[in-house]
Amino acid sequence: MKVLVMKRINQIVSAIVLLGALGAAGCGLAKATGIMKDPPPNTAVMLDVSGAKTFRDSDTLVVPTSYLRLTVDGAASAVSDKNTFSSDTSNARVTLKYKINGVDKALAQEIAKAAYEDFVAKLRAAGYKVLTYDDIKDQITGLARYSKDEAYGLPVDAGQLVVTPTDEMAIKPGMGGNIVSPYQHFGKSTLKEGTLLIPTFIISSPLARSETSSSNAKLTLFPSMALTSGYVAFMTHGGAWGNAKLKKAVFGLSDNVGTIAKTADTSPTVANALTKTFAAFGVGGTNRKSATYTMTVDRAAYRDAAVKGLVMYNVEFAKVAADAKKS
């Protein structure tokens, strides 16, 4: 079993078996490879922290914005494991595309705002003075903002909504996506005081699993959710850097946040027919299956699962900040 980035699996009982393909010379059902060898999905937040001592620089923290990425348009693929010593003459490949219905601007910003406010509250509880966007907005009036996608009213990048708690907080990162550089000049902070913190998260749903053998490939799509990335960049007023990033994706946020439905079979029938013909003469090819799907979210379940994952990260990050303050 292979876990796919941005298309990850959570172990649940109810699942939608998406697509299966046999190599043209293959027969029967494939036995999933490596299922028992896979480690159990991670369900805990574990952080890799660099530069935690920068928290000692100031008792004031500045959190001008946060970024949350939510998948609304994705894809996954799997190909059979070609065995050099096999008599099979062709591979199998499955591909799927999916769109998410029901994740609109109101829901997305509700999640982002809840996570941002919780992040700030936990740092204050750890003993810091925390300045928010409203406290420092007069210092960043000249910063560029993201352009919005007309369909969503939010920025969209690589099939993901880029969500900030409010439209005004959609500050565009600098060159190369650097989220700190808009607040930096000649290596130092342009803000009047404090250590700058900027959280960035990715929530992925639905999740997909691939199962392959020497001649077969299968994809399974699940209406579950994972926190696949969590990262907080921080910079002192003098320009010292640090970060806290999620070591592993966090699964188990929810087994079911929506309903998945197939919208079209896009398998190339003519090409597959040719592959079978060629295989009869010992010529290799690829048998392909493809389809498109939609997931319509349960708004309450989706919101609660996403906020759960983000708060889990906030708890661990606040511990890092609190421990640094004590040391």
C-alpha positions in Angstrom: 0.0 0.0 0.0 1.4 3.4 -1.0 0.4 6.6 0.7 0.1 9.5 -1.7 1.0 13.2 -0.8 -2.1 15.4 -0.9 -4.0 12.1 -1.5 -3.4 10.3 1.7 -5.2 7.4 3.4 -6.8 7.1 6.7 -7.8 3.6 7.8 -11.5 3.4 7.9 -14.1 0.7 7.2 -16.4 2.5 4.7 -14.6 3.4 1.5 -15.3 4.0 -2.1 -13.2 1.7 -4.3 -12.3 4.0 -7.1 -10.5 2.4 -10.0 -8.7 -0.9 -10.7 -6.7 -1.8 -13.8 -5.0 -5.0 -14.9 -2.0 -5.2 -17.2 -3.1 -6.6 -20.6 -1.3 -9.9 -19.9 -2.5 -9.9 -16.2 -5.3 -12.0 -14.9 -7.3 -12.2 -11.6 -7.3 -9.7 -8.8 -4.1 -8.2 -7.5 -2.9 -8.8 -4.0 -2.1 -5.5 -2.4 1.6 -5.2 -1.8 3.1 -4.2 1.5 -0.2 -3.6 3.4 0.9 -5.4 6.5 4.4 -3.8 6.4 3.0 -0.2 6.5 3.3 1.6 9.8 -0.1 2.7 11.3 -1.2 6.2 10.3 0.2 8.9 12.5 -2.5 10.5 14.7 -0.3 12.8 16.8 1.3 16.1 16.2 5.1 16.0 16.3 7.1 19.1 15.6 10.6 19.6 14.3 11.7 22.9 15.8 14.7 25.0 14.7 15.7 28.2 16.5 13.4 28.0 19.5 15.8 30.2 21.4 14.6 33.1 19.3 11.5 33.3 21.6 13.8 34.6 24.4 14.4 37.7 22.3 11.1 39.3 23.3 8.0 38.8 25.4 6.0 40.2 22.5 4.9 38.1 19.6 3.4 39.5 16.4 1.0 37.3 14.3 -0.2 39.5 11.4 -1.8 36.7 9.5 -2.0 32.9 8.9 -2.4 30.8 5.8 -4.6 27.8 5.4 -4.7 25.7 2.2 -7.7 23.6 1.5 -7.9 21.2 -1.5 -10.7 21.9 -3.9 -9.3 20.3 -7.1 -7.0 17.3 -7.0 -5.7 14.2 -8.8 -4.0 10.9 -8.0 -2.4 8.1 -10.0 -0.9 4.7 -9.5 1.0 2.3 -11.8 1.7 -1.4 -11.5 5.1 -2.5 -10.1 6.8 -3.9 -13.2 8.7 -7.0 -12.3 11.9 -7.5 -14.4 11.5 -11.3 -14.2 7.8 -11.3 -15.0 6.3 -12.6 -18.2 3.8 -9.7 -18.2 4.2 -7.5 -21.3 2.3 -4.5 -20.1 1.7 -2.2 -17.1 -1.5 -1.0 -15.6 -2.1 2.6 -14.7 -5.1 4.3 -13.0 -5.7 8.0 -12.7 -8.4 10.0 -11.1 -9.3 13.6 -10.8 -11.7 15.0 -8.2 -13.3 18.3 -7.2 -14.7 19.4 -3.9 -18.2 20.9 -3.6 -19.4 22.9 -0.6 -16.1 24.4 0.5 -16.9 28.1 -0.1 -15.4 31.3 1.2 -17.6 31.5 4.3 -16.7 28.0 5.5 -13.0 28.4 4.6 -12.6 31.7 6.5 -14.6 30.4 9.4 -12.0 27.6 9.8 -9.1 29.9 9.3 -10.4 32.4 11.8 -11.1 29.8 14.4 -7.5 28.4 14.1 -5.9 31.9 14.1 -7.8 33.0 17.2 -6.9 29.7 19.0 -3.3 30.1 18.0 -3.2 33.6 19.5 -5.1 32.6 22.7 -2.7 29.7 23.4 0.4 31.9 23.1 -1.2 34.5 25.4 -1.9 31.7 27.9 1.8 30.7 27.6 2.7 34.2 29.0 3.3 36.3 25.9 2.0 39.6 24.8 0.6 38.8 21.3 -0.2 41.5 18.7 -2.6 40.6 15.9 -3.4 42.0 12.5 -5.7 44.6 14.0 -2.9 45.8 16.4 -0.3 46.4 13.6 -2.3 46.9 10.4 -1.3 50.6 10.3 2.4 49.3 9.9 1.7 47.1 6.9 -0.6 49.2 4.7 1.7 49.1 1.8 2.0 45.3 1.5 0.5 43.6 -1.5 -2.5 41.3 -1.2 -3.3 38.1 -3.1 -5.5 38.3 -6.2 -8.8 36.5 -5.8 -10.3 33.7 -8.0 -13.7 34.9 -9.2 -15.4 31.6 -8.6 -14.4 31.3 -4.9 -13.7 34.9 -3.9 -10.4 33.6 -2.5 -6.9 33.1 -3.9 -6.4 29.6 -5.6 -3.1 28.0 -6.1 -2.4 24.5 -7.4 -5.9 23.3 -6.8 -6.0 24.7 -3.2 -7.8 27.6 -1.7 -5.3 30.0 0.1 -7.3 31.1 3.1 -6.7 33.8 5.6 -9.0 34.8 8.5 -10.1 37.9 6.7 -9.7 39.4 3.2 -7.5 42.1 4.6 -5.1 39.6 6.0 -4.4 37.9 2.6 -0.9 39.4 2.4 1.0 38.1 -0.6 4.3 36.4 0.2 7.5 37.7 -1.3 9.6 36.2 -4.1 9.7 32.4 -4.1 6.7 32.3 -1.7 8.7 33.7 1.2 6.0 34.5 3.8 8.4 36.5 6.0 10.0 38.8 3.4 7.1 41.3 3.2 8.0 42.2 6.8 11.7 42.4 6.3 14.2 45.0 5.1 17.9 44.5 4.9 17.5 41.3 7.0 15.6 42.9 9.9 12.0 43.2 10.8 10.1 46.3 9.6 7.6 46.0 12.5 8.0 48.3 15.5 8.5 45.5 18.1 8.3 41.8 18.8 9.1 38.4 17.2 7.1 37.8 14.0 5.2 34.5 13.7 3.4 33.3 10.6 1.5 29.9 10.6 0.8 28.0 7.4 -1.2 24.8 7.2 -2.5 22.3 4.6 -5.7 20.3 5.2 -6.2 17.5 2.7 -9.5 15.8 2.0 -10.5 13.4 0.4 -7.6 11.0 0.8 -6.5 8.3 -1.6 -4.7 4.9 -1.3 -2.9 3.1 -4.1 -2.5 -0.7 -4.2 -0.2 -2.3 -6.8 1.3 -5.6 -7.9 3.4 -6.5 -10.9 0.5 -6.3 -13.3 -2.3 -4.5 -11.4 -3.0 -1.1 -9.9 -5.9 0.2 -7.9 -6.9 3.5 -6.3 -9.3 3.9 -3.4 -10.7 7.3 -2.4 -11.8 8.0 1.1 -14.0 10.9 2.4 -11.6 11.4 5.3 -9.3 14.2 6.3 -5.7 14.8 7.4 -3.5 17.7 8.4 -0.7 17.1 5.8 1.4 20.2 6.6 1.9 22.6 9.5 4.6 25.2 9.6 5.3 28.3 11.6 8.0 30.7 10.5 9.4 33.1 13.1 11.8 36.0 13.0 13.1 38.3 15.8 13.1 42.0 15.4 16.8 41.8 14.8 16.4 39.2 12.0 17.2 35.9 13.7 15.1 33.1 12.2 13.4 29.9 13.3 10.6 27.5 12.4 8.5 24.7 13.7 7.3 22.2 11.1 5.1 19.1 11.3 7.2 16.0 11.1 4.5 13.7 9.7 1.0 14.2 8.4 -1.7 13.8 11.1 -4.5 11.3 10.2 -7.7 10.5 12.0 -9.2 14.0 12.0 -12.3 12.4 10.6 -13.3 9.3 8.8 -16.1 10.9 6.9 -16.5 14.6 6.0 -18.5 14.2 2.8 -20.0 12.0 0.1 -18.0 10.9 -3.0 -19.7 10.3 -6.3 -18.3 9.3 -9.7 -19.1 11.9 -12.4 -17.4 10.3 -15.5 -15.4 7.4 -16.8 -12.6 8.9 -18.9 -10.7 5.7 -19.7 -9.1 5.6 -23.2 -11.0 2.6 -24.7 -9.3 2.7 -28.0 -5.8 2.9 -26.5 -6.6 0.0 -24.2 -7.9 -2.1 -27.0 -4.6 -1.6 -28.9 -2.6 -2.5 -25.8 -4.4 -5.8 -25.5 -3.7 -6.5 -29.2 0.0 -5.7 -28.9 0.3 -7.8 -25.7 -0.9 -10.8 -27.7 2.3 -10.4 -29.8 4.5 -9.9 -26.8 4.8 -6.1 -27.2 4.6 -4.0 -24.0 2.0 -1.3 -23.4 -0.1 0.3 -20.7 -3.7 -0.5 -19.8 -5.2 2.7 -18.5 -8.2 3.4 -16.3 -9.3 7.0 -15.5 -12.3 8.7 -14.0 -13.5 12.0 -12.4 -15.2 12.3 -9.1 -16.7 14.9 -6.8 -16.9 15.0 -3.0 -19.7 17.0 -1.6 -18.7 18.0 2.0 -20.8 17.8 5.1 -20.0 21.4 6.2 -20.2 20.8 9.9 -18.2 17.6 9.8 -15.6 19.2 7.5 -15.3 22.3 9.7 -15.0 20.4 13.0 -12.4 18.0 11.6 -10.3 20.8 10.1 -10.4 22.9 13.3 -9.5 19.8 15.3 -6.3 19.3 13.4 -5.3 22.9 13.5 -5.9 23.2 17.2 -3.8 20.0 17.7 -0.9 21.8 16.1 -1.5 24.9 18.1 -1.3 23.0 21.4 2.1 21.6 20.6 3.5 24.9 19.2 2.4 26.7 22.4 4.3 24.1 24.4 7.4 25.0 22.4 6.9 28.7 23.1 6.2 28.2 26.8 9.3 26.0 27.2 11.5 28.5 25.5 10.3 31.2 27.8 11.2 29.2 30.9 14.7 28.2 29.7 
